[in-house]
Amino acid sequence: MTKDQKVVAIQEIKDLLQDAKVVYVADLDGLNAAKSSEFRRQAFKQNIKVKVVKNTLLQKAMEQIDGVNFSEMFETFKGNSALMIAETANAPAKLIKDFRKKEEKPALKSAFVQETFYVGDNNLDALVSIKSREEMIGEIIGLLQSPIQRVVSALQNKSESVEANAEEAAPAVEEKAAEEAPEAPAAESTDETPAAE
C-alpha cells in the first residue's frame, strides 16, 4: 500500500468514525468468504456498516478524531479487524451473538457505546442488554401513558356509571307518570257518576 493509498484509507475510516456514537471492532478471522459475505449482508439489513481495516490505519484514524480518546481500544487491534458502525447501541452485539449461534466468530475485540469503552469479548452480553434509544423512549412513553390510561379509564367508568344511574332514574320517572295518569281519569269518572244520579 502506497503512502497516498494509506492517506485515503485513513480518511475513509475517519469519515465513518466522525459522528459515530456506536463503534465496535470485531475479529472476523476464520470466516470463509461465504460466511463473511453473509455476515455483511445481515449487517447491511440492520443498518450496520462493516469495514475490514488494517489495525495501524484504524488506530491512526482514531487518533485524529476530535472529542473522543479511543486509546483504550488500541490494545485490542491485533490480527484481523472489522470496524462496525451503527445507530443502535446494541445492534452490532446482537448481530455478533446471533451469528455465533452457528460459528465461533466473529468475536468482539472492543466497543465504544454511549460514551463508554468495552474491551474484550466477555462484554458481549452486557452490550446485547443495552437498551437502544428507541427502546428507552418506548418504555418512558409506556410509563407515562400508564397513569393517563388509568385516569381515562376511571373517567370513562364514572361517566358510564352516571349514564347508568340516569337510565335507572328515567324508568322510575316514567313509572310515576304512568301511576299518576290513571288516577286522573278515575277522578273524572267518579265526577261523572254523581252527575248521572
Backbone as CSV, one residue per row, in Angstrom:
resi,resn,N_x,N_y,N_z,CA_x,CA_y,CA_z,C_x,C_y,C_z
1,MET,0.844,-1.188,0.000,0.000,0.000,0.000,0.883,1.243,0.000
2,THR,0.657,2.119,-0.943,1.464,3.337,-1.042,1.043,4.335,0.036
3,LYS,1.859,5.343,0.192,1.572,6.373,1.191,0.249,7.072,0.879
4,ASP,0.032,7.368,-0.399,-1.216,8.027,-0.814,-2.431,7.142,-0.521
5,GLN,-2.281,5.849,-0.787,-3.385,4.910,-0.513,-3.693,4.859,0.984
6,LYS,-2.634,4.919,1.794,-2.820,4.917,3.249,-3.577,6.167,3.695
7,VAL,-3.213,7.302,3.130,-3.876,8.573,3.467,-5.364,8.485,3.128
8,VAL,-5.656,7.944,1.949,-7.053,7.786,1.516,-7.795,6.827,2.454
9,ALA,-7.166,5.703,2.797,-7.789,4.702,3.677,-8.062,5.286,5.062
10,ILE,-7.105,6.045,5.590,-7.287,6.680,6.906,-8.452,7.672,6.856
11,GLN,-8.526,8.428,5.767,-9.613,9.402,5.619,-10.979,8.708,5.558
12,GLU,-11.045,7.571,4.863,-12.302,6.806,4.784,-12.741,6.342,6.170
13,ILE,-11.779,5.862,6.945,-12.088,5.407,8.302,-12.533,6.592,9.171
14,LYS,-11.831,7.711,9.021,-12.193,8.920,9.777,-13.621,9.360,9.447
15,ASP,-13.978,9.291,8.176,-15.328,9.681,7.743,-16.386,8.797,8.414
16,LEU,-16.075,7.510,8.544,-17.000,6.601,9.219,-17.123,6.924,10.713
17,LEU,-15.985,7.251,11.317,-15.948,7.468,12.761,-16.397,8.854,13.202
18,GLN,-16.366,9.816,12.311,-16.510,11.224,12.673,-17.664,11.509,13.633
19,ASP,-18.858,11.112,13.302,-20.004,11.389,14.173,-20.592,10.116,14.773
20,ALA,-19.812,9.041,14.748,-20.314,7.751,15.234,-20.449,7.739,16.752
21,LYS,-21.583,7.253,17.207,-21.827,7.106,18.653,-21.677,5.644,19.078
22,VAL,-21.748,4.749,18.088,-21.649,3.307,18.357,-20.551,2.741,17.455
23,VAL,-19.430,2.353,18.072,-18.274,1.844,17.328,-17.848,0.504,17.924
24,TYR,-17.851,-0.527,17.088,-17.405,-1.858,17.511,-16.210,-2.240,16.645
25,VAL,-15.286,-2.990,17.229,-14.208,-3.608,16.461,-14.305,-5.105,16.745
26,ALA,-14.462,-5.867,15.678,-14.660,-7.319,15.824,-13.590,-8.081,15.067
27,ASP,-13.417,-9.329,15.459,-12.470,-10.240,14.810,-13.267,-11.197,13.926
28,LEU,-13.091,-11.077,12.614,-13.789,-11.956,11.663,-12.890,-13.081,11.171
29,ASP,-11.680,-13.179,11.724,-10.714,-14.176,11.286,-11.302,-15.576,11.433
30,GLY,-11.174,-16.385,10.386,-11.707,-17.738,10.423,-13.004,-17.881,9.646
31,LEU,-13.644,-16.758,9.321,-14.853,-16.830,8.495,-14.429,-16.914,7.033
32,ASN,-14.931,-17.920,6.318,-14.597,-18.002,4.892,-15.357,-16.915,4.127
33,ALA,-15.109,-16.815,2.839,-15.703,-15.745,2.030,-17.232,-15.769,2.078
34,ALA,-17.821,-16.950,2.004,-19.291,-17.063,2.009,-19.871,-16.605,3.343
35,LYS,-19.266,-17.036,4.434,-19.764,-16.664,5.763,-19.526,-15.179,6.040
36,SER,-18.397,-14.685,5.582,-18.101,-13.261,5.731,-19.116,-12.418,4.961
37,SER,-19.468,-12.861,3.756,-20.474,-12.164,2.945,-21.838,-12.204,3.625
38,GLU,-22.171,-13.352,4.209,-23.454,-13.490,4.920,-23.506,-12.540,6.116
39,PHE,-22.381,-12.438,6.837,-22.308,-11.532,7.988,-22.525,-10.084,7.529
40,ARG,-21.871,-9.703,6.443,-22.025,-8.346,5.909,-23.468,-8.094,5.457
41,ARG,-24.079,-9.107,4.838,-25.464,-8.979,4.361,-26.414,-8.717,5.538
42,GLN,-26.232,-9.506,6.597,-27.078,-9.320,7.781,-26.834,-7.954,8.422
43,ALA,-25.587,-7.520,8.435,-25.256,-6.200,8.982,-25.937,-5.106,8.164
44,PHE,-25.881,-5.231,6.854,-26.491,-4.239,5.960,-27.995,-4.138,6.221
45,LYS,-28.655,-5.290,6.411,-30.102,-5.309,6.688,-30.434,-4.573,7.976
46,GLN,-29.491,-4.580,8.916,-29.715,-3.934,10.216,-29.093,-2.541,10.291
47,ASN,-28.720,-2.020,9.138,-28.155,-0.669,9.043,-26.851,-0.530,9.849
48,ILE,-26.026,-1.577,9.781,-24.713,-1.567,10.435,-23.655,-1.553,9.330
49,LYS,-22.759,-0.577,9.384,-21.675,-0.512,8.392,-20.527,-1.386,8.885
50,VAL,-20.015,-2.228,8.008,-18.888,-3.111,8.346,-17.760,-2.841,7.365
51,LYS,-16.577,-2.598,7.903,-15.405,-2.356,7.044,-14.212,-3.063,7.652
52,VAL,-13.623,-3.980,6.890,-12.394,-4.644,7.336,-11.262,-3.632,7.166
53,VAL,-10.500,-3.446,8.245,-9.471,-2.400,8.253,-8.139,-2.943,8.748
54,LYS,-7.079,-2.242,8.369,-5.755,-2.549,8.917,-5.667,-1.881,10.289
55,ASN,-5.139,-2.601,11.248,-5.086,-2.086,12.626,-4.352,-0.753,12.741
56,THR,-3.195,-0.641,12.055,-2.412,0.599,12.160,-3.183,1.782,11.576
57,LEU,-3.904,1.550,10.477,-4.670,2.634,9.851,-5.873,3.021,10.717
58,LEU,-6.495,2.009,11.332,-7.626,2.282,12.229,-7.163,3.118,13.415
59,GLN,-6.021,2.738,13.981,-5.500,3.489,15.129,-5.160,4.926,14.733
60,LYS,-4.520,5.109,13.576,-4.175,6.463,13.128,-5.432,7.307,12.893
61,ALA,-6.452,6.684,12.314,-7.711,7.403,12.072,-8.354,7.803,13.396
62,MET,-8.358,6.885,14.357,-8.971,7.171,15.657,-8.206,8.261,16.403
63,GLU,-6.896,8.273,16.243,-6.086,9.303,16.898,-6.406,10.691,16.363
64,GLN,-6.914,10.771,15.153,-7.214,12.055,14.526,-8.652,12.539,14.765
65,ILE,-9.445,11.733,15.462,-10.835,12.122,15.748,-10.856,13.047,16.957
66,ASP,-11.491,14.202,16.781,-11.609,15.161,17.885,-12.754,14.765,18.809
67,GLY,-12.571,15.000,20.098,-13.647,14.804,21.062,-13.697,13.443,21.720
68,VAL,-13.077,12.419,21.135,-13.096,11.078,21.733,-11.675,10.521,21.735
69,ASN,-11.257,10.025,22.893,-9.950,9.388,23.007,-10.160,7.871,22.958
70,PHE,-9.901,7.286,21.803,-10.138,5.853,21.587,-8.996,4.969,22.085
71,SER,-8.012,5.530,22.769,-6.793,4.788,23.108,-7.059,3.502,23.902
72,GLU,-8.141,3.439,24.667,-8.453,2.217,25.424,-8.676,1.021,24.503
73,MET,-9.073,1.280,23.276,-9.363,0.205,22.330,-8.107,-0.296,21.618
74,PHE,-7.049,0.506,21.572,-5.876,0.204,20.743,-5.230,-1.142,21.059
75,GLU,-5.223,-1.537,22.318,-4.570,-2.801,22.701,-5.239,-4.010,22.051
76,THR,-6.496,-3.858,21.601,-7.224,-4.983,21.002,-6.998,-5.079,19.491
77,PHE,-6.287,-4.117,18.932,-6.093,-4.082,17.479,-4.964,-5.022,17.076
78,LYS,-5.281,-6.314,17.078,-4.328,-7.348,16.659,-5.062,-8.283,15.714
79,GLY,-4.340,-8.828,14.751,-4.955,-9.765,13.809,-5.963,-9.078,12.893
80,ASN,-6.960,-9.839,12.505,-7.993,-9.347,11.591,-8.969,-8.450,12.349
81,SER,-9.239,-7.240,11.836,-10.174,-6.328,12.500,-11.229,-5.824,11.530
82,ALA,-12.467,-5.850,12.007,-13.578,-5.296,11.234,-14.214,-4.190,12.063
83,LEU,-14.298,-3.029,11.472,-14.921,-1.880,12.119,-16.422,-1.959,11.862
84,MET,-17.207,-1.795,12.919,-18.671,-1.830,12.795,-19.240,-0.537,13.366
85,ILE,-19.999,0.176,12.544,-20.602,1.447,12.949,-22.115,1.291,12.858
86,ALA,-22.823,1.713,13.910,-24.281,1.581,13.915,-24.921,2.773,14.614
87,GLU,-26.220,2.894,14.432,-27.001,3.922,15.125,-27.531,3.376,16.453
88,THR,-27.881,2.101,16.460,-28.465,1.470,17.646,-27.369,0.825,18.478
89,ALA,-27.333,1.150,19.759,-26.235,0.741,20.643,-25.984,-0.748,20.677
90,ASN,-27.040,-1.552,20.720,-26.849,-2.989,20.902,-26.943,-3.785,19.596
91,ALA,-27.191,-3.134,18.472,-27.378,-3.853,17.203,-26.151,-4.685,16.796
92,PRO,-24.929,-4.133,16.808,-23.777,-4.969,16.438,-23.567,-6.146,17.395
93,ALA,-23.790,-5.919,18.680,-23.621,-7.003,19.663,-24.626,-8.116,19.398
94,LYS,-25.877,-7.745,19.107,-26.901,-8.753,18.803,-26.549,-9.511,17.537
95,LEU,-26.046,-8.793,16.527,-25.653,-9.438,15.275,-24.536,-10.451,15.520
96,ILE,-23.516,-10.047,16.264,-22.394,-10.945,16.577,-22.899,-12.176,17.329
97,LYS,-23.739,-11.948,18.332,-24.237,-13.061,19.150,-25.088,-14.016,18.310
98,ASP,-25.972,-13.464,17.477,-26.814,-14.308,16.619,-25.967,-15.122,15.638
99,PHE,-24.951,-14.465,15.073,-24.097,-15.141,14.094,-23.301,-16.257,14.753
100,ARG,-22.964,-16.078,16.012,-22.158,-17.072,16.724,-22.963,-18.277,17.174
101,LYS,-24.250,-18.289,16.924,-25.030,-19.491,17.226,-24.599,-20.627,16.306
102,LYS,-24.071,-20.253,15.112,-23.625,-21.265,14.147,-22.110,-21.281,13.976
103,GLU,-21.446,-20.177,14.281,-19.997,-20.037,14.049,-19.273,-19.673,15.347
104,GLU,-17.958,-19.863,15.352,-17.153,-19.440,16.504,-16.900,-17.944,16.472
105,LYS,-16.832,-17.388,15.287,-16.547,-15.963,15.099,-17.777,-15.317,14.494
106,PRO,-17.906,-14.049,14.525,-16.954,-13.032,14.954,-16.861,-12.938,16.479
107,ALA,-15.724,-12.420,16.904,-15.511,-12.177,18.323,-15.399,-10.666,18.528
108,LEU,-15.899,-10.201,19.637,-15.807,-8.777,19.953,-14.413,-8.467,20.481
109,LYS,-13.764,-7.497,19.865,-12.472,-7.034,20.377,-12.693,-5.902,21.370
110,SER,-13.409,-4.878,20.919,-13.688,-3.734,21.784,-14.839,-2.929,21.188
111,ALA,-15.395,-2.044,22.019,-16.510,-1.226,21.552,-16.533,0.101,22.298
112,PHE,-17.078,1.086,21.640,-17.326,2.402,22.238,-18.817,2.671,22.049
113,VAL,-19.555,2.610,23.167,-21.010,2.743,23.119,-21.456,3.655,24.253
114,GLN,-22.291,4.635,23.923,-22.825,5.568,24.910,-21.714,6.141,25.790
115,GLU,-20.653,6.573,25.125,-19.507,7.227,25.768,-18.789,6.337,26.779
116,THR,-18.906,5.012,26.602,-18.233,4.050,27.480,-17.473,3.045,26.618
117,PHE,-16.291,2.633,27.090,-15.484,1.646,26.372,-15.702,0.256,26.961
118,TYR,-15.799,-0.721,26.073,-15.931,-2.124,26.453,-14.800,-2.862,25.753
119,VAL,-13.922,-3.490,26.524,-12.762,-4.171,25.950,-12.861,-5.660,26.246
120,GLY,-12.869,-6.458,25.185,-12.893,-7.912,25.341,-14.246,-8.517,25.009
121,ASP,-14.183,-9.760,24.523,-15.370,-10.493,24.099,-16.306,-10.802,25.275
122,ASN,-15.762,-10.800,26.493,-16.585,-11.080,27.679,-17.636,-9.995,27.928
123,ASN,-17.551,-8.865,27.228,-18.523,-7.783,27.373,-19.704,-7.901,26.402
124,LEU,-19.704,-8.939,25.583,-20.733,-9.068,24.551,-22.145,-9.102,25.145
125,ASP,-22.354,-9.903,26.190,-23.690,-9.994,26.800,-24.132,-8.654,27.386
126,ALA,-23.199,-7.931,27.999,-23.535,-6.610,28.554,-23.965,-5.664,27.441
127,LEU,-23.283,-5.740,26.305,-23.627,-4.873,25.171,-24.969,-5.266,24.552
128,VAL,-25.254,-6.557,24.509,-26.544,-7.018,23.969,-27.683,-6.466,24.816
129,SER,-27.477,-6.410,26.142,-28.557,-5.996,27.048,-28.743,-4.479,27.123
130,ILE,-27.841,-3.714,26.505,-28.018,-2.254,26.493,-29.274,-1.933,25.695
131,LYS,-30.097,-1.097,26.272,-31.318,-0.714,25.573,-30.990,0.392,24.564
132,SER,-31.590,0.263,23.404,-31.394,1.303,22.396,-32.182,2.541,22.798
133,ARG,-31.856,3.633,22.184,-32.543,4.904,22.445,-34.050,4.739,22.207
134,GLU,-34.405,4.048,21.113,-35.809,3.854,20.766,-36.525,3.012,21.822
135,GLU,-35.842,1.962,22.314,-36.437,1.108,23.342,-36.654,1.893,24.632
136,MET,-35.681,2.737,24.990,-35.804,3.543,26.204,-36.948,4.549,26.068
137,ILE,-37.039,5.191,24.913,-38.129,6.145,24.680,-39.475,5.428,24.753
138,GLY,-39.547,4.240,24.155,-40.775,3.446,24.195,-41.183,3.114,25.624
139,GLU,-40.202,2.724,26.450,-40.501,2.400,27.847,-40.978,3.630,28.605
140,ILE,-40.322,4.769,28.358,-40.719,6.014,29.028,-42.138,6.395,28.625
141,ILE,-42.431,6.309,27.338,-43.783,6.631,26.857,-44.793,5.683,27.500
142,GLY,-44.440,4.406,27.580,-45.327,3.424,28.220,-45.587,3.773,29.677
143,LEU,-44.524,4.177,30.397,-44.684,4.553,31.796,-45.547,5.805,31.943
144,LEU,-45.354,6.752,31.028,-46.151,7.986,31.078,-47.600,7.720,30.705
145,GLN,-47.824,6.826,29.759,-49.184,6.543,29.308,-49.977,5.769,30.347
146,SER,-49.311,4.959,31.150,-49.993,4.104,32.109,-50.880,4.907,33.071
147,PRO,-50.368,5.946,33.760,-51.251,6.722,34.645,-52.351,7.449,33.862
148,ILE,-52.024,7.930,32.681,-53.021,8.622,31.865,-54.142,7.659,31.489
149,GLN,-53.765,6.434,31.124,-54.773,5.436,30.762,-55.668,5.107,31.962
150,ARG,-55.081,5.070,33.159,-55.886,4.810,34.352,-56.882,5.943,34.594
151,VAL,-56.428,7.187,34.419,-57.310,8.344,34.610,-58.441,8.304,33.590
152,VAL,-58.085,8.065,32.316,-59.100,8.000,31.261,-60.082,6.873,31.553
153,SER,-59.558,5.730,31.967,-60.408,4.584,32.287,-61.343,4.927,33.450
154,ALA,-60.807,5.563,34.477,-61.630,5.944,35.630,-62.714,6.934,35.208
155,LEU,-62.349,7.895,34.365,-63.334,8.860,33.886,-64.403,8.184,33.046
156,GLN,-63.994,7.242,32.205,-64.969,6.522,31.382,-65.907,5.704,32.265
157,ASN,-65.364,5.036,33.271,-66.190,4.246,34.184,-67.157,5.146,34.943
158,LYS,-66.669,6.317,35.354,-67.510,7.257,36.089,-68.637,7.754,35.198
159,SER,-68.313,8.113,33.941,-69.351,8.604,33.027,-70.348,7.495,32.706
160,GLU,-69.853,6.243,32.602,-70.758,5.121,32.360,-71.686,4.898,33.557
161,SER,-71.154,5.034,34.770,-71.994,4.838,35.956,-72.995,5.978,36.086
162,VAL,-72.620,7.203,35.709,-73.548,8.333,35.719,-74.665,8.078,34.714
163,GLU,-74.306,7.590,33.513,-75.308,7.274,32.498,-76.224,6.150,32.985
164,ALA,-75.653,5.155,33.635,-76.448,4.033,34.151,-77.423,4.531,35.218
165,ASN,-76.958,5.421,36.101,-77.834,5.987,37.131,-78.950,6.798,36.492
166,ALA,-78.613,7.544,35.450,-79.615,8.347,34.749,-80.643,7.437,34.085
167,GLU,-80.177,6.323,33.494,-81.094,5.381,32.850,-81.993,4.703,33.877
168,GLU,-81.454,4.408,35.074,-82.264,3.810,36.131,-83.294,4.802,36.641
169,ALA,-82.901,6.062,36.715,-83.808,7.105,37.194,-84.912,7.368,36.176
170,ALA,-84.629,7.286,34.899,-85.608,7.583,33.851,-86.800,6.637,33.913
171,PRO,-86.654,5.326,34.026,-87.836,4.460,34.128,-88.659,4.762,35.382
172,ALA,-88.002,5.130,36.468,-88.725,5.445,37.699,-89.610,6.661,37.474
173,VAL,-89.128,7.661,36.757,-89.914,8.858,36.449,-91.082,8.476,35.561
174,GLU,-90.812,7.621,34.572,-91.888,7.182,33.672,-92.950,6.400,34.440
175,GLU,-92.509,5.551,35.402,-93.457,4.771,36.194,-94.344,5.685,37.026
176,LYS,-93.752,6.717,37.631,-94.529,7.663,38.437,-95.549,8.362,37.559
177,ALA,-95.115,8.753,36.374,-96.027,9.427,35.438,-97.154,8.475,35.049
178,ALA,-96.809,7.224,34.840,-97.824,6.228,34.469,-98.793,5.989,35.625
179,GLU,-98.285,5.974,36.855,-99.144,5.777,38.023,-100.091,6.956,38.215
180,GLU,-99.555,8.152,37.981,-100.370,9.355,38.155,-101.419,9.475,37.060
181,ALA,-101.109,9.045,35.867,-102.029,9.186,34.740,-103.341,8.446,34.950
182,PRO,-103.407,7.187,35.397,-104.688,6.512,35.582,-105.524,7.148,36.691
183,GLU,-104.899,7.744,37.682,-105.660,8.346,38.770,-106.531,9.490,38.264
184,ALA,-106.016,10.266,37.326,-106.766,11.416,36.829,-108.058,10.979,36.145
185,PRO,-108.079,9.989,35.225,-109.340,9.577,34.629,-110.274,8.974,35.664
186,ALA,-109.750,8.295,36.650,-110.599,7.698,37.680,-111.335,8.795,38.423
187,ALA,-110.693,9.894,38.678,-111.320,11.015,39.377,-112.439,11.597,38.513
188,GLU,-112.230,11.654,37.205,-113.241,12.194,36.311,-114.468,11.283,36.300
189,SER,-114.249,9.960,36.305,-115.353,9.021,36.243,-116.187,9.098,37.514
190,THR,-115.592,9.351,38.641,-116.380,9.487,39.877,-117.195,10.756,39.835
191,ASP,-116.614,11.778,39.149,-117.409,13.015,38.999,-118.607,12.773,38.118
192,GLU,-118.401,11.961,37.058,-119.499,11.719,36.133,-120.582,10.863,36.784
193,THR,-120.198,9.945,37.646,-121.192,9.059,38.256,-122.201,9.841,39.108
194,PRO,-121.763,10.776,39.948,-122.761,11.507,40.700,-123.643,12.332,39.777
195,ALA,-123.094,12.807,38.662,-123.897,13.607,37.740,-124.980,12.769,37.132
196,ALA,-124.697,11.476,36.904,-125.687,10.590,36.302,-126.813,10.311,37.299
197,GLU,-126.580,10.339,38.571,-127.613,10.034,39.560,-128.516,11.222,39.621
